[in-house]
Amino acid sequence: MTGLVQLTTAPVIDPGSARLDMTVPAGATIDEMITLGLPALAAVDRRHLRITLVSAESMMPVAREYWRHVRPKPGVRVVIRVVPGKNAVRSILMVVVSIAAFALAPAIAGAFGFTAGTAGFGLVKGLITAGLTAIASLAINALIPPPKTNDGEKRDTFQVSGWRNRVPTDSDPVPMLFGTHRVAPVFAATTYTEIVGDEQFVRGLFTFGYGPLSLSDIRIGETSIDEYDEVEIETRAGSAGDEPVTLYPRQVIEEATGIELVRPLPRDDAGEVIDGEPAEEKPVTRATALDSASCSVIIAMPSGLFDVDDGGNVRQRTVSVRIRQRPVGSPDWQDVATLDITAAKRETFFRQHSWDFPNRGKYEIEVTRMTDEQTSTRVSDRVTLAAIQSIRPEYPINFGKPLCLLAMRIKATYQLNGALDSVNALAARIAEVGELANVSNPAAAFVKALTGPCNPYPVPAASIDMAAVTDWYDWCQSKGLKYDRLHDAAENLGEMLLAICAAGRATPRHDGVRWTVVIDRPDDLVIDHISPRNASDFQWSRTYFGPPHAFRVKFFDATNDYKPAERIVPWPGHAGPIDLTEQIEMPGKTDPAEIWREARRRQYELIYRPDSYRAMQSGAARVATRGDLVALSSDVLTRTQVSARVRAVQGALVALDEIVTMEAGKAYGIRFRHFADANDKVGVSLVRKVTTQEGRWQTLILEDASTMPLVGDLIHFGELETVSHLVKVKGIEPGQDFAATIHMIEAAPVIDDLTDAEVPPAWDGRVGGEIANYEVAPVAPRIASVVSGLSGTESENGLAILIAPGGGSAATLSSYRIEHRLSGGAWSSFTVPVANGGASIGGYVKGQTVDIRVYAIGGGGTEGPASGTVSVTIGADDPVLPGALNAASITAAGGLGFARVSLVTTADEATAALQLYRVPSGGMLDRDVHRTGAQVAVVPSSSVNLVDGDTTRVSLVNNGAFAGSDAWTPEGGWTIAGGKAAHAAGTADLISQAITLTAGKYYRMAFAVSGRSAGSVTPQLTGGTPGPGTARSANGYHLDRIQAGSGNDAMALAASTAFDGSIDDVVLFEESGASIPQGDYDYYIEPLNSDGAAGPVSGPFPVTIV
């Protein structure tokens, strides 16, 4: 059988990374073995290879010119290793896979980039440097250095004024959210305005970045979206196959202009309008965006649009605005529309006009006011070109990966003050099928960062060591480690992975084949032994620093709606005030309890990992890699530590090639590696107790001979508790001639024990502490004003005061306590907020004298001294009220749509005016509702006629009192005699009169019925379309109101067959807009003095209005 040759390939610079072992048949040349071991290696890159033949006896490198000829013998191991040439670190080809540059940094430059000239490089050369900060020490001695944040790229998504949306620049990355966070999304498209009627709406489109994400608790600023009226929202999770949003389906480019449109009248040098000259046209021109398909113009009336008539009533006003267009470069304008904007509004409102262009392109838009300038102060018609919108029909987002979107349409009128730029929501990543369930777990974020849409070169699942990642995921779950962060600043993949892994106490690692992580946690498996027998140039260094009183950690607090917060974590054992702090970054941490625990862990790392070690090892192959636990033996660390090789083993006896010294009364032991078989490359590190023999010995007796070292094995000897030092490999730095420098730090499992035992104090997020008895007593306030009676409060029994704070005090006021009493009586009091600035005081009547004083109360409830006491007699300044009118002199009569009230005023000099009130018959007088007309000025002892309604109406009926038969046409049973028209029962017929009527107008009718015992009579408008009124079947005076139809040319009274009564006093007239509504009313009259104060009201005086 042909023998086999062991082949080891190390295809990346770090010989501990991506190392592969295989066997090949003996007889193959080294060239052929290179082809088998590195099949993808280009011929030109073979110059970077170093070949070494290794046997149990020796090691020999093979020069390149002999690779085609040398055929290694069976039992020889061939080591193929990639090494850099001159300046080749930057350009060397990675044979197995292309990986990010940061993955090479630990292998090239030691642990995280220590290079010559830096503090870290000097320290690992054995220099002892004092005065470093704690954070700097972490960068040197931590297996997982704290991540750094790029302050220059930090986004102020939360500002002092609250959450703010921003417009991303061309260089900004698409945001990537891991876990859960409150997010102010960036604009996916700019907001634009939409006018519906007179109301303004705003449409916006925002993106939370790569999906899929779930959105909840959507807000504008701090207010829930549910608190707003007329708001529509539409969300897309950011999954493959999402439909486009419908609330923002087109591209709308809005240019806010705010230019006032004017058409000034010509003026002379004195600024006076020149009569007869036309107004000057002042068009405003703006250009649309390129390739526009349509356009919208938004016109604003910032001061409303109205006209005030002589009576103070707001009337409608119209202003005209002309819109024209032309393609850019064309000389000819094309009319679009002339808008006649009409309204009677005092408030600001908007109007919008939209239209399509004949062809897509860039257009000039001209907007011109066509209504001349109005100089009257009773007219408000200012017009502003608020905005021009260029519209394209294309969807506003053109991106190849699904995005989480939020589209919104909200009414801005009376709801929004300013731009829609404070939208925020609670966003959470959704775990997709096959992904790790807890999206806040750093392991889930690690996988998503590698495979997700934020990576321009997504890593396939096969290139991730999912077994190791799943183990890390479970460990993070058990430790409560989370990563909740929005990545929205420029960074490379390495920076992102370092931050994610640091949140899970790990660092990323690529072994040349797959991505995995190095976790800083206690290990039981010792991977390798390092001692002077297999290493040289051993050095030890300690970093000295003065610990701060506390770490200061800034974070977004998940327990307080992700507001910015800062937690102070005192140094373990520190007591007393905290004056000296250092800030440490913990990106992705939002849980205050986790912040405490992880900051404490960093402090424990500094306490229990003060030392760093390094040693040089030769040879192309080694077992330990970054993060592995190794046993370190050196008499530099402990003078009793000795490393030796086993010369012979017999029973429990072990013979060494070194002399060891033992002292009586001490326990000693040895540590050695035991391999299960030839395929076991790591083995198990065992410690066996040695029988103490005082003196110097080369032969040891093991108390447990169950497993013994083999001849030639390397052993560590020392006191049993310190037989060797357990350390972790921090990094491996390749050197010349296959050598490597191993950088190590303390294993220190006590760090995790202490961290797990931490119980974070309760967190409330408050900064600072309360000051006991801090409140300053306020000074006495001032009573700034006292008013009473009709002249001051419009109530004859009214009493009110205004209060001003006293000067010269820094006290914060919360309220005023007001004391009052009837002069000489007991005090009563009540409290009002200081913001009221005053109060009304009830319970007193006109003529009483009231004492008042006021106390100021501070924010802590401290009450200051009283103000001075003020006395006031209620109504003392009121004018004399007019006396009652003489009711016997008042008469009221109803007419055709009006009423007339006549009276003679008394000799009372206080009566200066009269106010008339009209109340539906039998109703209660309400002065605000029933007031009719303006006040009428009068003088004492004068006759006054007050008219309510339209006195111009006249009856259209001729001979309505039936003085004869003139103008009437009676039928059948109707007869006219004795000043009445009578009807005999037996026939149904009419009595009518021809009258000119206008179709569509309303006509009022009145007539009296007497002598009726049966039947009914109905008023009508006849001819053409009949206009019947209401049938009347009772004696009395009846009213009716009928609208004239087409062709009506007469009025009539239609008697039923049984009607046996008479009619009289027939009236018909055309109703006007000023006519009082038909019916029965009660009139009241009120005298007023010169200040408008009212005397006793007189009435009711009943009238009937036809």
Secondary structure, 3 states (H helix, E strand, C coil): CCCEEEEEEECCCCCCCCCEEEEEECCCCHHHHHHHHCCCCCHHHHHHEEEEEECCCCEEEECHHHCCCCCCCCCCEEEEEECCCCCCCCCCCCCCCCCCHHHHHHHHHCCCCCCCCCHHHHHHCCCCCCCCCHHHHHHHHCCCCCCCCCHHHCCCCEECCEECCCCCCCCCCCCEEECEEEECCEEEEEEEEEEECCEEEEEEEEEEEECCEEEEEEEECCEEHHHCCCEEEEEECCCCCCCCCCCCCCEEEEEEEEEEECCCCCECCCCCECCCCCCCCCCEEEECCCCEEEEEEEEEECCCEEEECCCCCEECEEEEEEEEEEECCCCCCEEEEEEEEEECECCCEEEEEEEEEEEEECEEEEEEECCCCCCCCCEECCEEEEEEEEEECCCCCCCCCCEEEEEEEEECCCCCCCCCCCEEEEEEECCCCCCCCCCCCHHHHHHHHHHCCCCCCCCCHHHECHHHHHHHHHHHHHHCCCCCEEECCCCCHHHHHHHHHHHCCEEEEECCCCEEEEECCCCCCEEEEECCCCCEEEEEEECCCCCCCEEEEEEEEHHHCCEEEEEEEECCCCCCCCCCEEECCCCCCCCHHHHHHHHHHHHHHHHHCCEEEEEEECCCCCCCCCCCEEEECCCCCCCCCEEEEEEEEECCEEEEEEEEEECCCCCEEEEEEECCCCCCCCCEEEEEEECCCCEEEEEEEECCCCCCCCCCCEEEEEEHHHCCEEEEEEEEEECCCCCEEEEEEECCCHHHHHHHHCCCCCCCCCCCCCCCCCCCCCCCCEEEEEEEHHHHHCCCCCEEEEEECCCCCCCCEEEEEEEEEECCCCCEEEEEEHHHCEEECCCCCCCCEEEEEEEEEECCCCEEEECCCEEEECCCCCCCCCCCCCHHHCEEEECCCEEEEEEECCCCCCCCEEEEEEEECCCCCCHHHHEEEEEEECCCCCEEEEEEECCCCCCCCCCCCCCCCCCCEECCCEEEECCEEEECCCCCEEEEEECCCCCCCEEEEEEEEECCCCCCEEEEEECCCCEECCCECCCEEEEEEEECCCCCCEEEEEECCCCCCEEEEEEEEECCCCCCCCEEEEEEEEEECCCCCECCCEEEEEEEEC
